[in-house]
């Protein structure tokens, strides 16, 4: 087979067609975070030898929610950020603790805490949609054959609604007020579809990305909830994209072995990161058996291993992954499970990334 361009390779991976080698996407490596200059060699490596993706979001195309924010003191380590959402049926509030010393933030209270709060949220009209999408075509033209521009849908309906309640309260409502969740999920599905119809009519695409399914996966939720909350409301979204000739990338961490067939049912074309134990519960070989010719595997090199393993171990892991998930020379994009996150990159980390690149590009 001829040597493919990165754009051709990724497109064929997404469409489950034979490729010259596995795709290679170094997730987050070309971005500005972490911003430390020690990551500059990795950025250069990704640009020179990786298959590139650039994200383009849908933000700004729908009228914003009517909300106000304020900052309050909390402690020497955190400040409190309070958001007030104004709805036709009354105000809703949430709060988040923002780290002052570089530590991660922490959700303190969630926007929806009761059925009455949900009814307030449901009183918000669906947004008007419109705006300039020319930046998508600018990004696509600038990237050219080096890769693809992926349209970021953001959270799926279940991810949005779960984040409005918090995972625990969402799980409680799935037992005590399931019909309220369905009303919220229907609203969010309709909102997403409204925006997608607009961008599809402008010729934006064909690559789209969505996440949030992991909010409704085991062990907190079973397969019935996954189908009822994810598949039921994701499928109309993916059908709309597929009917327009588009393709859908899904990002979902965790122990997904039990619900792998449901990712096929919801219309995923690519699934990231598909993790073996201990972070997940499905091996590449098991995933390939379940997803062959249906869903492309993007993964599953654990990001932590890039900081801690030896180059020989990384080489062996990558070779095993390719052996297990690329036996048909289709449907594999080798990719770390997450973006770089340690503030500064060690020499070992760079060596591991370089080893990963060499192993994949020579396969």
N, C-alpha and C positions, 0 to 999 in steps of 0.2 A: 504494500500500500504506500502511496506517496506520503511525504511528510506534510502534515496539515498545518495551517495557521492556527493560532490559538482560538480565534473566533470559530473557525470550522470545527476544531476539536471539541470545544465546549458545546457547540450546537449539536454535534453528533452524539455527544454524551447525553445531553438532555433528551434527545429523540431516540435513544437506545439503539444507535447504529454503530457499526464497527469503527474503531479509531486506530490510528497508527501507534499510539501508546495511551496509557491512562492520562486523563486530565490532571493538571497540577495547579491547585489554587492555594496560595499561602495566605490564608484568611487573616485580614487585618495588617498584613506586613507592609503594605504601601501607604497606610494611613498615618496620621500625625500622632496617634496615641499607641503606646507611650511616646511622649515627645522627645525623650532623651536622645542626644546625638549618637549614643552607642548603638542605636538601632539603624543608623543610616546604612551600614553595609547590608543589612537584611533587606531594607527597602530597595537598594540597588539590585540585589540578587533577585528579588521578586519581579522587578520590572524587566530585568534582562532575560530571565529564564522561566518565569512562571506564566501560567495562563491567567490573564487579568480579568477581574470583574470590577465594574464601577457601579455604585449604587445611585439611584435617582429616586427621590421620595415624592409622595403625593401631597406633602404639606403645602399649604397655601392655596390649594385648589377648591377647598370647601370653606365656607364662611366660618370663622372661629367661634368657639363657645363663648358665651357671655360670662366671664369670670374675672375676679380680682384676686391679687395675691398680696400678702404682707409677710414681713420677717419679724420674728420675736426672739428675744434672748432665751436660752435654755440652760447652758452650762459652759464651762471653759472649753469643752471639746465639740459642742454642737450648738447650732442655732435652729430654731423652728421656722419652717416655711409653711404658711397656712394658705390654702387655696379655697376661695368661696365661689361656687358655681351658682349663678343666678338662673332659675328656671321659672316658667310661667306659674308653677304651683308652689314656689317657695325656694329658698336658698338651701344649698348643700355645702358641706365643708369637709376638707381632709387636711391632714398635716403630715409633714415629713421632716425628720431630723437630718440636717445637712452638716457633714463633717467639716470642722474648721482646721484640722491638722492632717488632711490627706486621707482620712479613713472613709470607708464607704458610707453612704447615707442609709437611713433606716425609715421605713414607713411607720408612722406612729398611729394614725387613724385613717380610715378609708372613707371614700365619698359616700358609699351606700352602707347603711347599717341596719335597715329595717325595710319591711314591705312599703311603708309610707314613703321612705326615701326613694325606693325604686319607682313608685308612682310619680314622684316629682321629676325624676330623670326622664321618665317616659313622656312627660308633658312637653319636652323640648322638641320643636319641629325639626324634621330632617333639614340639613343645611342646603343652601343654594350652592351650586358648583359652577366653576368657570375659572378662566385664567390662562396665562401664557405657558405653553409647554415647549417652547422652542429650545430651552436649555437641555431637554432630553436629546434632541437631534444634534445639538452642538457637542454634547458629551459623546454621543455615539460616533459622530464623525471624527472627533479627536482621537478616540481609542482605536478606530479602524480595525485592522486585522489582529491587533494584540489581545482582543478579548471581547467581552459583551457588557452592555449596560443593563443592569437588572433593576426593574421598577419595584421599589419597596412599598408593598401594601401596608406593612406594619403588622400589628396584632390581628389575628383572626377574631371573629365574633366572640368565641369562648374566652380567648385571652383578654379581650377588652373587658368583658363582663366580670371575669374572675378578678381582674385588677381593680375593678370598681369596688368589689366587696373584700378582697383579700382571700387567699386560698381557703382558709378555715371556714369563714362565713359562707363562701360560695358552696363549699361542700355541705354545710348545714342546710342551706337553702335547697340544695339538690334533693334533700329528703323532705323538708318541711314546707317549701314554697316553690316547687318545681315549675309551676305554670308561670310564676313571675320571672324566673330565669329565661323561660322560652320567649316571653314577651320582649325582654331585653335583648336576647340573642337575635330575634327577628328584626328588631330595630337596627342593630349594628350591622347585620347582614345587608339590609336595605341601604344603609348609608354607604357601605363599601361599594356595593353594586352601582349606586348612583355615581360615585366618583369614577369607577372603572369604565362605565359606559361613556363618560365624557372623554377620558384619555384614549380609549380604544378608537373612538370616533375621530380623534386627531391623528391616528396612526402610530401612537406610542406602543412600544413592544418590540419583539414578541416575548421577552423574558421577564417574568414577574416573580416576586419572592414574598412569602408570608410566614409568620411565626405565631406562636401562642398555643399551639395544640398541646404543648407539654404541661399546661395548667390542668388538663383533664386526662392525665395518664396515671397508670398504677404507680405507687400503691394507694394514693389518696382516692382515686376513682378507678372503677373497673371498665371492662370493655363496653358494657351497655351505656355508661355515661359518655364514653369516648364517641360512640356512634351517635348518641342522641344529641350531644352538644357540639361535637366537632364535625363529624361527617355530614350530619343533617344541614348544618348552616354553612359549611365550607363548600359543599358540592355545587350549589348554585353559583358561587363565586368562580370556582375553577371551570365549571361548564361555560360560563360567559367568556372566560379567557381562551379556553380551548376552541370554542366556536369561532373566535376571531383569529385562530391560528397561533395562539400563544402557548407558552409553557410555564409551569409553576414549580418553583423551588420552595420546599418546606424545611424549616429549621425547628427541630424538637429534640431536646436532650432527654436523658433518663432511661428507665427500664421499659422499653417499648416493645419487647418481644411479643407480648400477648396481643398487641394491637397493630402489629405490622400489616396484616391484611387490610386493616381499616385505612391506612395511609394510601393504599391503592384505591380503596373505595371513595375516598374524599377527593381524589384526582391529582395526587402528587406526581410530578414527573421526576423530581430530584428530592432526595431526603438526606439531610445533614443533622447530626454527625454519625448516628448508628454506633453506639458505644458498647464494647464488651465489658464484662466485669473488671474492676469493681465499680466503675462509674455508671455502667448500664448493665444489660443482661442479654445481649445478642451479639454473637460473633459475626465477623464478615461472611464466613461460609454459610451460616444460618440465614443471614440477611439476603445473600445472593440467591439462595434456594427459594426464598419467599418472594423476592422482588424481580427476579430475572425477566428481562424483556418488558418490564412494566414500570419500574422506578430505578433511576440511576442512584447509586450509592455515592455520596460525597462524604468522605471521612477517611479513616477514623483514627488518626494519629493523635493521641492524647497530648494536649498542649503542655501539661506538666512534665511529660517525658522529654520535651525539647529542652527543658532546663536541667533535668536530673540524670537522664540516661547517657550512656556512652555512644559515640558514633557507630560502633559496631552493633550495638543493640538497636539503634534506630534503623540501620541498614537492614537488619534481619526482620524487624517489624514491618518495614515497608515492603520487603520482598514477600513476606508471608501474606500481607494484605493483597498484593497484586496477584499472587498465586491463587488465593481463595476467592477473589471477587472480580478477576479479569480473565478467567479461563476462556471466555468466549470473545475476548477483546472488545467488549461493550460494557457501558454502564458503570464506569468507575472514574471518579475524580478524587485523587489523593489530596487530603486536606487536613490540617490540624482541626481539632474539635472546637477551638476558640481562638481569639486573637491574642497576640502577645500581651502580657499583663504585668510582668515584673518591671519595676521602674527603670532598671538599667539591664542591658543585655550582656551576658557573660560571653567569653570566648567559646566556651563549651556549647552554649546555646546556638551561636552562629554556626559552629562546626556541625551541629546536628541538623540545622536547616540545610546547610550546603550538602550534607550527606543525603538527606531526603531528596533534594533536587536531583542529585546525581543518580540516585537509585531509580527514580521514576523516569527521568528523561532517557536513561539508557535501557529501559525495559522493552 
